[in-house]
Amino acid sequence: MALGLRELMTRLGHGSTRAALLCRHTSDRREREIADGMDAVIVNALKRRRRPKGHAGDRGG
């Protein structure tokens, strides 16, 4: 699913449709790569938060 023009403007902070149209070439595949990367960062952060104290990787003991 491709981004709509208004969504693209919001995501990239464009104030004009002309600026957004110049950046419209973003592919769906690249959007999926970015979303997957963001998801991985979030999932890893949540896993670290849930790790019990005293886990072998913790510095606090």
N, C-alpha and C positions, 0 to 999 in steps of 0.2 A: 504494500500500500504506500503510495507516494504521499508526501506532505502536501497539504493544501497551501495556497499562497499565504493566507493569514497565519497558519501554523508556522510556516517558514519564517515569516516576518517576526513572529513572537520569539521563536527559538534563537534566531540570529541577532535579534535586537534591531532589525531594520525599521526605519521610520517611513520608508516609501516603498511602494510596490515595484518601482523601477530597480532599486537596489536588490530587492528580493528576487526579482526575475533574473538578474545577472547571476545569482547563486543557485538557481533552480536546477542546475545540472546534477545535483547530488543524486546518486543512484540508490535504489531500494536496497541493493546488496550492502552498500556502505552504511546505510542507516541501520541495517540489521547488525553489522559488525560493531558499530558504536553502541547500540543497545545491549548487545551481548557482553561487551566489555564492561559497561556500566553495571550490568547485572552481576557479573563475576566479582567486581569490587564490593558491591553491597553484600552479596552472599558471604564472601570471605570475612568482611567486617562483622557480620552477624555471628559467624562461627567463632570468631575470636572472643566476642562478648559472652558467648555461652560456655566457653571452655571453663571447666571447674578449676578452682584454686588448687595449686599444687601440681598442676599438669606439668609434664616434663619440659614443655617449651616455655613455661612461665619463668620470669626472673624473680618474682616475689617469693617463690618458695612454696 
